């Protein structure tokens, strides 16, 4: 009988220990998720890329999904056709004073409240995550592939 009680006590003790460990793992996971979510809106967590690194990312965006960085660009389409959560821009790795210096076709998505102030011809700084490649039909009946970004922060820096 004493052996059975000792075994039961050990079982209960082990179950309590496992529950405490699980609770701690859950707490740490929640903290990590909260820190990651907060980092999306912290400009300091976005690196700048040199021109070569940006070109490699634009060449194969699917290989860089989820990576964060800063892009600069000129908004070429932000209208009823794109809606309130998407715009098209030509982008690059550094700020350019002339809109024609941006040459990477980019589709930018994001929450409506983040994209609402953006209009066609704006010059922007985009704090974004790579969402992959985006294929779309052109008005000429062809198709095009663009770098697709999810914008977490956008600064309007002027007009093109």
N, C-alpha and C positions, 0 to 999 in steps of 0.2 A: 504494500500500500504506500509506503514511504517512497519507494522508487517511482510509483505512478505519479504521486504528487510532485516529486522533483522533476519528472519528465514534463508534466503539465506546466509547472512554473517555468521551466526552460523554454517550452513552446510559446507561452505567453510573452516571456521576456524577448525571445527572438522576433515574434510578431510585432511587438512594440518598437523594437530597434529597427526593423525593416520599414515600418510605417513612418518612423521619424526620419530615416534616410530618404525615403520617397518624398516626404514633405519638404525636406531640404533641397532635393534635386528639383522639385517643382518650383520652389521659391527662386532658386538660382536661374532656372529657365525663364521664369517671368521677368526677373531683373534684366537678364540678357536681352530678352525681346523688347523690353521697355527702353533699354539703352540703344538698341539698334533702331527702334522707331524714332527716338529723339535725335539720333545722328543724321537721319534723313533731312532734318530741318536745320542742321548746323553747317554753315558754310565752310567751317574749318575742317570738316571731314572729307572734303572733295579735293582731290589732287588736280593740278594742272598737268597736261600732257604736252610733250614736245611734238613737233610736226610729224616726225616719223612714227612715233607711237600712235598718234591720232590716225594717221593714214593706214596703219596696220589694223587698227580697230575698225575703221570704216570699211576696209577690204573684206573683213570676216567678222561682222558683228555677232553672229551666233556663237562664236568662240569666246565672247566677252560678256555674255548675258549676266546681269547683276553687278557688273563693275561700275563704280561711281567715278565721275570726273566732271570737270568744268568744260563746257563748250561755249563758243562765242558764235553769233550768227546774225543773219538778216532774214526777217520773216517775209516769205514770198507768197504765202497764202494763209489767211485766217478770216474765214467768211462763213456764210450759211452752208456752203458745201462741206467744209471741214467740221463745222459744229463748234460747240463750246469747250470740248475736251481734246481737240487736236489742232495743230497747225503745221504747215510745211515751212522749212527754212533751209537756207544754205549755211553751212557751219564750218568752223575750223577750230584749231587748237589755241589760237591766240586772238586777242582783240585786233581788229582791222578798222581803219578809219573809212575805208571804201567798201561798200557792200559787195562789189564785184570781186573782191579778193577772197570771199568765202566760196568754196567749190564743192563741198560735200552735201549732196542731197539728203535731207534729214526730215523725218516725220517725228514730231514731238507730241507726246500725249501727257495728260496729267489731269489733276482734279480741276473742275470748272472754276473754283475760286482762285486757283493759282494761275490759270490761263486767261481768265476773264479780262484783265487789263491789256492783253497782247493784241495788237492789230497789225495788219499788213504794213510792211515797210519799216517796222520797228527794228532797231538793233538791240540784241539781247545777250545777256549772260545767263547760261542755263546750267544749273546744278542738277545733274541728271544721273540716272542709272541706265545702262545699256539694256534694251529690251529685245535686241536681235535685229534681223533683217526684216524689211517690210516690203512686200510686193503689192503693186496697185496698178490699175488701168489708167492710162493717160487719156486726155481729151482727144488726142489724135488717133485713138483706137489701138494703140500699142500698150506696152506695159513697162514699168520701171521698178527698180529695186532701190530702196533707201535704207539708210541707217535709221533705226527706230530707237528713240530715247523716251524714258519716262522722267518728266521734269518734277522735281520736288521743290525747287526754288527757282524763280526767274526774276532777274533784274532787267528793266528796260533802260538802256543806256543812251538812247537817242533814236533818230530816224535815218533811214538810208537815203 
